[in-house]
Amino acid sequence: MSASAADETKKADEQDEIEASSAPLLDHLTELRTRLIISVCAVAVAFVGCFIVSVPLYEFLVVPFKNAVIAAGAEPTLYFAPLEFFFTRVKLAMLAGIALAFPVIAYQIYQFVAPGLYRNERAAALPFLLAMPVLFTLGAALVYYVLMPFVMQFAVGMERDAVNGSGVSIELLTRVGDYLSLATTLIMAFGFAFQLPVFLTLLARAGLVDAGFLKRNRKYAIVGIFVVAAFLTPPDPISQLVLGASIIALYEVSVISVGLAGRKAREDAEEAAESA
């Protein structure tokens, strides 16, 4: 065989390898596009539905503010600039739409990555997908029913009458956009902070951490938790302490969860060794 014929054969083999490897990649990209389209459509439908009921949703969010102001003997009033309330409704509808469409998004992510997982890995991933929205909801409920009333009472308590001070009245002027930003910031901070057990348990199943590691580094974790709480919450000590205490409690729950995950991983490894 001549050198030119050998070169042509080599090039043909390389071309076949490229085509064989590109086909699965194109299939994955096509599937990814399909999953993204379904997710975007789910968010869009949820957004439209949430925008229609955005006014009742906002009225539900402002209940802690209303109760705090009424308890102080004042008339609850929220102020807004031109078009501010409209864009506030859009923002609220988008956030609520993403939350409402999260099960669809999570299912699409699972369906995309599931073919690359073993059967036991697919079975292990499902509880985490179910736990994530539950934990996020618990964090949001803690904000709405516990933290926001404290924050609003604290804010209203800062008001001062002119006769009781230096002759200048100090009144709380709350705008619709500012209140939504405060509420959503706290909800997002607590919702994602409540994912700590899921995150650490996944790391444990991957063999990156264990319960002993978490116990040994508990004091460093506590310092880091309060630093993160200071960044995630508004600059008031109440929300920072509540978030910090909540994450510490979740950290202790994570120690138990990681211990159970490590035990399950060892049992699976022993069963695989015995079957081999």
N, C-alpha and C positions, 0 to 999 in steps of 0.2 A: 504493500500500500504506500502510495506516494505521500510526501509531507503535506501537500495541499489537500489531498483526500482526507488525511487524518485530522487536519485542522477543521475541515468542513463537518466531519463527523462529530468532533468535539463541540463545535458551535451548535450543531443540531441538538446534541444531548443537553447542553446548557439551556437552550431555548425551551426544550421540553420540561426541564426542571423549573424554569421560571414560570411557564404556563401552569404547571401542576401546583405550584405554590401560590400563584396569584388567584386561582379559582376559589379556594377557600376564603382568602382575604376578601375578595369581592362579595362572596356570599355573606360574610360577617358584616361588611359595610352595608349591604342591602338590608339585612335584618336589623342592623342598628338604626338605619334610616326609618324603617317601618315602626320600630319601637318608639323612636323620637316623635314621629308623626302622631302616633296614638296618644302619647303622653301630652303633647302640645294640644291636641284636640280635646283631651279630657280637661286640661287646665282652662282652655277657652270656654268650654261649655259650663264648667263650674264658675268661672269668672262672671259670665253673663247672668247665671242664676243668682250668684251672690250680690251682684250689683243691683239687681231688682229689689233685693231685700236688704240693701246696704244701710238704709235709714234705720230699720228696726235693729240691725246688727250693731250700729253705732250707739243707738239708745240703750242697748243691753250693756255695752262696754262702759257707758258713762254712769251706770247705777252707783258704783262706789263714790264717784265725785258728787252725785246728787245727794246721796245719803249723808256724806260728810258735811256738805254745805247746809242742808236742812237741819242737821243736828246742831250746827253753829247758829241757827236762827236767821239764816239769810236765804235769799232767793237764788236757786241754782241757775246760772246763766253761762253759756259758752259763746265766745265771740269768734268771728271769722272775717277775713278779708274777702274782696270779690273773687269768686271762683275757688276760694280755699276749701269750702265745704264740698264742692264737686270733686276736686282732686283728692280730698280726703276719702270720699266714697270710693273713688277709683282705687286708691291704695289699699283700702280696707277690703274691697272686693277681690283684688289680686291676691292678697295674703290669705284670705279665707278660701279663695278658689284653689290655691296651691295646696292648702291643708286638706280641703275636701277631696282633691284629686290625688292625694298622696298614695292611697291604696292602689290606684291604677298605675301610678308611676313606679311604686315599689314592685308591683307584679311584673311590669315590663322589664325592669332591671333584673329581676329574678329569672324571668324567661330567657333573657339574653345571656346570662352567665351560667345558667343551669346546665347546658350541654357540656360545659367544660369541667363540671364537678362530678365527683363520685356520688354514688347513691346515698351513702351515709352523710356526705357533705351537704347534699341537697336537703336531706331530712333535717340536718342540724341548722340550716339557714332559715327554715320557715319560722321557728319560734322567735328568732331575732326580728324578722320582718313584722311579726305580730306584736312583739313587745315594744318596738320603736314608737308607733302612734299612741299606744297606751301610756307609755312613760311621758311622751310629750304632752298628752292631755292632762296627766297628773300635774306636770309642771305648770301648765297654763291655768289649771284650776287653783293651784296654790297662789298664783299671782292674783287672780281675780277675786278670790274669796278671803284671802288673808293679807297679802302684801299691799294691794291697791287701796283698800280701806285705811290701812295704817299710813300709807304715803299721803293720801288725800287729807286725812285728819291732821297729820303733821303740817301739811301745807296751809290748810285753813287756819290752823292754830297760830300761824305766823302773822296773821292780820292784826293790825293795831288801829284803834280809834284815835282821832286827833286829841280828844280830851284826856286820854290815858298816857300820852307820850309827849313829844316835843311840839305838838300842834300840827303834825302832819299825819294824815291817814295813810295806812299801808293796807292795800286791798289786793286780793288774789285776782289776777286777770288771766283767765285760762282760755286759750284758743283751741278750736276744734282740732287743728293739725298738731298742735303741741301735745294735747292729751292723747291723741292716737299714737304719736311717736313714743311717748312715755309708756303707754300700755303695751304696744307691740315690741318695744325694746325689752321690756321685762319678760314678756311672754316668750320671746325668742331665746333670751338668755336662760331662763329657767327650763324651757322645753329642751334645748340642746344640752344643758347641764344634766338633765335627767337621763340622757343617753349614756352616761358614764358607765353604768353596769354592763350595757350592751357592748360598748367599745372595749372595755377591759376583758370581758369574757371572750370576745373574738380574738383578742391578742393572746389570751391564755390558750385557746384552742389551736392557735398558730404556733404555740410553744415559745412565745416571746416574753411572757411574764408568768409568774405563779403566785400563789397566795403568800408564800414566804417572802418574796420580793416586795409585795405590797405592804406587808406587816413591818418589814425592816425599814422601809422608806416612808412610814406613815407621817413622821414629823415634818419631813420635807414636803410631802403632799399637802399637809394642812397649810403650810406657808404659801405654797403655790396656789392653793384653792382660794385663799383670801386675796391674793394678788389678782387672780383672774376675776374674782367677784367684783373687785374695785374697778376693773376695766369694763365689765359687762353691764354694770348697773349705773343708774344716775348717781350723782355725787351726794348721796344722803346715807347716813350710817345704817338706817333701818333696813333698806333693801340689800345693802352689802352684807350685813350680818345674817339676814334671812337666807340669802343665796349661799353664803359661805357655810352656814350650818346645814343647809339642805344638801350641798355637795359632799360635805363630810359624812353625813348619814348615808348618802349614796355610795361613798367610798367604802364604808364598812359593809354595806350590802354587796358591793363588788368583791370584797375579800371573800365573802362566803360563796358568791357565784363563781369566782375564779377557782376556788378550792374544789367545788363540785365539778367544774369543767375539767380541771386537771385530773381528778379522780376518774372521770369518764374517759378521758383520753388514754390514761394508763390501762384501764380495763379493755378498751378497744385494741390497744397495742398488744396486750397479753393474749386476747382472743385471736388476733391475727397471727401471732407467733405460734400459738397452739395449733391452729388450723394448717399452718405451713409445715 
